[in-house]
Amino acid sequence: MGSRNPQRAAQAIDELEKETGRRAEFLQLDLASLKSVKAAAIDFKNRESKLNVLFNSGCALSERACVPSSC
């Protein structure tokens, strides 16, 4: 699970495990930072051989600023 916030990711991972019985792994990732995206890609490639599913639940920025609580 890619996330900027390790604590929030841990909560989501725990909830996912409770609901599905499967455990996700945390991947430090800030999509607003190309450096972070590249580091996450390298980290992922070092851990895994393939990516089966990708969900992106972030918001899209437009002329209006995206406030995290409203995304």
Protein Blocks (a to p, Z undefined) as FASTA:
>chain_A
ZZfblklmmmmmmmmmmmnopacddddddfkbmklmmmmmmmmmmmpmbdfbdcdfbdcd
dfbdcdfklZZ
